Amino acid sequence: MISLFKLKHGTTGENRNSFITFSKVPHPRKYNTTESLTKVSTEGEINFPLVFPDFRFSDENTHWADYMICHSIQPFFMILSNHLKEIIIQSKVAYWDSYPIKIDNSYYNEYASDINFGVASNIIGGQERRIYNAFRLRYTRVEEYINWQKTIWEVYEFDNVTFKKYNEKIVMVENEIDLKEKRGYYNQQKKVFKLKELVLKKDIEFDDLFRFPIAFGYDFIISEYLKNTMENYNISGVNFEKVESIEY
């Protein structure tokens, strides 16, 4: 049986992370992006000039890693070092785009007064700037990989007081169009619509890196080959979670 893994953010020590944020912000919890970046969709080609802002570390615990995280532009882009990008594109991966971005190791002083956010004296560090890559897979692999006849979904209501599910039922989905319709319907009904068991098609050759849309969790999935390659090259900032729910 083929082993697949979710590519997760990993740390190298206590209270250490590889989170980054937009550089020009009046407040560390407010986003400030470019107009072109807001037009990027989760799937399809980008047929317009794309401009990225500069990035900086999120806080004093951020450190350089091959795999950096910026929640503001996920799940659209992976933030990769040149080294990690080369490893990925030399494996089996289809239809991708990559854009150079700048990251510096400065961060806002969390303890400064809100009035002074953005003032140079409240920005710490910044002695080093590196070029990374905003890497994007153009398309999901839903139709190619998923066995719709065996993949199972569940619908239920949730009690926020008791934290228990009730009125549970199993739902089958025919295809991606049916999935969108059912998600929209159950969302209107204020019910939880969730993937229960994912089943992939047999006897197909998976890409070494691929992703599914939001209903499947937006995870980046990698092959065992790519996982082993990353480990052999001591790629930092990554962790791997075996996809236990997948059957064939």
C-alpha positions in Angstrom: 0.0 0.0 0.0 1.2 3.5 -0.9 2.0 5.7 2.1 1.1 9.4 1.9 1.8 12.2 4.4 0.4 15.6 5.2 3.2 18.2 5.1 2.9 20.2 8.4 4.8 23.0 10.0 7.5 21.8 12.4 9.6 23.4 15.0 13.2 22.8 16.1 13.0 23.7 19.7 10.8 25.0 22.5 8.8 28.2 21.7 10.4 28.3 18.2 8.5 28.7 15.0 8.9 29.8 11.4 5.9 32.1 11.1 6.1 35.3 9.0 3.8 38.2 8.4 3.4 41.1 6.0 6.1 43.7 6.6 4.2 47.0 6.3 1.4 46.8 8.9 0.3 49.5 11.3 -0.5 46.7 13.9 0.9 43.1 14.1 -2.7 41.7 14.1 -3.9 43.6 11.0 -3.1 42.5 7.5 -1.9 44.8 4.7 -1.5 43.1 1.3 -1.5 44.1 -2.3 -4.5 44.4 -4.5 -3.2 41.7 -6.9 -2.7 39.2 -4.1 -6.3 39.5 -3.1 -7.4 38.4 -6.6 -5.7 35.0 -6.4 -8.1 32.1 -6.4 -7.5 28.7 -4.8 -7.3 27.1 -8.3 -6.4 28.0 -11.8 -3.7 30.0 -13.6 -2.7 33.5 -12.6 -3.0 35.6 -15.7 -2.2 39.0 -14.2 0.9 40.6 -12.7 1.2 39.4 -9.1 2.9 41.7 -6.6 3.9 40.5 -3.1 4.6 42.7 -0.1 7.8 42.2 1.8 7.6 39.9 4.8 9.1 39.9 8.3 9.3 37.5 11.3 6.1 37.3 13.3 7.8 37.5 16.7 11.0 37.0 18.6 10.5 33.2 18.5 10.6 33.0 14.7 13.7 31.5 13.1 14.8 30.8 9.6 13.7 27.5 8.1 13.3 25.9 4.7 9.5 25.8 5.1 8.1 29.1 6.4 4.5 29.8 7.2 2.3 32.8 6.5 -1.3 32.2 7.4 -2.4 35.3 5.4 -1.6 33.7 2.1 -2.3 30.1 2.9 -3.6 27.8 1.4 -2.7 29.6 -1.8 1.1 29.5 -1.4 3.8 27.5 0.3 6.8 29.6 1.5 9.9 27.7 0.4 13.7 28.2 0.6 15.6 27.8 -2.7 16.9 24.5 -1.4 13.4 23.1 -0.7 12.0 24.4 -3.9 14.6 22.6 -6.0 13.9 19.4 -4.2 10.2 19.7 -4.9 10.4 20.6 -8.6 12.9 17.8 -9.2 10.2 15.4 -8.0 6.9 14.6 -9.7 4.8 17.7 -9.3 2.5 19.2 -12.0 1.4 22.7 -12.9 3.1 25.0 -10.4 4.0 28.7 -10.2 6.8 30.3 -8.1 7.4 33.9 -7.2 10.4 35.3 -5.3 9.6 37.1 -2.1 11.8 39.0 0.5 11.8 38.2 4.2 13.8 40.0 6.9 14.3 38.9 10.4 12.8 42.0 12.1 9.6 41.9 14.1 7.3 44.2 16.0 7.8 44.8 19.7 4.6 43.1 21.1 4.9 45.2 24.3 4.9 48.6 22.6 1.9 50.9 22.9 -0.7 50.5 20.1 -0.3 54.2 19.3 3.3 53.6 18.4 3.0 50.5 16.2 4.8 51.0 12.9 7.3 53.4 14.4 10.9 52.3 13.6 11.9 52.2 17.2 9.3 49.5 17.9 10.8 47.2 15.2 13.5 44.9 16.5 16.1 43.1 14.5 16.3 43.3 10.7 20.0 42.6 10.2 19.3 39.9 7.6 17.1 39.6 4.5 16.7 36.4 2.5 14.9 35.6 -0.8 12.3 32.8 -0.5 9.7 31.4 -3.0 5.9 31.7 -2.8 5.1 28.4 -4.4 1.6 27.5 -5.7 0.1 24.4 -7.1 -2.4 25.6 -9.8 -4.8 22.7 -9.5 -6.2 20.3 -7.0 -6.3 16.6 -7.7 -9.9 15.8 -6.8 -11.2 14.2 -10.0 -7.9 12.3 -10.7 -7.4 10.8 -7.3 -10.7 10.5 -5.4 -12.9 7.5 -5.4 -16.3 9.2 -5.0 -18.2 6.0 -4.8 -16.4 4.9 -1.6 -15.5 8.2 0.0 -17.8 8.9 3.0 -19.1 12.2 4.4 -21.0 12.9 7.6 -23.5 15.5 8.5 -24.4 16.5 12.1 -25.5 19.2 14.4 -23.3 20.3 17.2 -24.2 21.5 20.7 -21.8 24.2 21.8 -22.7 23.8 25.4 -22.3 20.0 25.8 -19.8 19.8 22.9 -21.6 16.7 21.6 -22.8 15.8 18.1 -26.4 14.8 17.4 -28.6 13.9 14.4 -25.6 12.3 12.7 -26.0 10.8 9.3 -23.8 9.5 6.5 -23.8 11.2 3.1 -22.4 10.1 -0.2 -21.2 12.6 -2.8 -21.1 11.9 -6.6 -18.6 14.4 -7.8 -17.0 17.8 -7.2 -20.2 19.7 -8.3 -22.3 17.6 -6.0 -19.9 18.3 -3.2 -20.2 22.1 -3.6 -24.0 21.9 -3.7 -24.2 19.7 -0.6 -21.7 21.9 1.3 -23.7 25.0 0.5 -27.0 23.3 1.4 -25.9 22.0 4.8 -24.1 25.3 5.6 -27.4 27.1 5.1 -29.0 24.5 7.5 -26.3 25.4 10.1 -25.1 21.8 10.1 -21.6 20.5 10.1 -20.7 18.8 6.8 -17.4 17.0 7.1 -15.2 14.4 5.5 -15.4 11.1 7.4 -13.4 8.6 5.3 -11.3 9.4 2.2 -10.8 6.7 -0.4 -8.5 7.1 -3.3 -8.5 5.4 -6.6 -6.4 2.3 -7.1 -3.5 1.7 -9.5 -2.7 5.3 -10.3 0.6 7.1 -10.0 0.3 10.0 -7.5 2.3 13.2 -7.7 4.9 13.6 -5.1 3.2 16.8 -4.0 -0.5 17.6 -4.4 -3.4 19.2 -2.6 -7.2 18.9 -2.2 -9.7 21.8 -1.8 -11.1 23.2 1.4 -13.7 20.4 2.0 -10.8 18.0 2.3 -8.8 20.1 4.8 -6.5 22.1 2.4 -3.6 20.0 3.3 -0.5 19.6 1.1 0.0 15.9 0.6 3.4 14.4 -0.2 4.7 11.0 -1.2 6.9 8.8 1.0 9.7 9.4 -1.6 9.5 13.2 -1.1 9.2 12.8 2.7 12.4 10.7 2.7 14.2 13.1 0.5 13.4 16.0 2.8 14.6 14.0 5.8 17.8 13.0 4.0 18.5 16.7 3.2 17.7 17.8 6.7 15.0 20.2 5.6 13.9 22.4 8.4 10.5 23.7 9.5 8.6 20.6 8.4 6.8 17.8 10.1 5.0 14.8 8.6 1.6 13.3 9.6 0.7 10.0 8.0 -2.7 10.1 6.3 -4.3 7.3 8.2 -7.8 7.8 6.8 -6.9 7.1 3.3 -7.8 3.6 1.9 -7.4 2.2 -1.6 
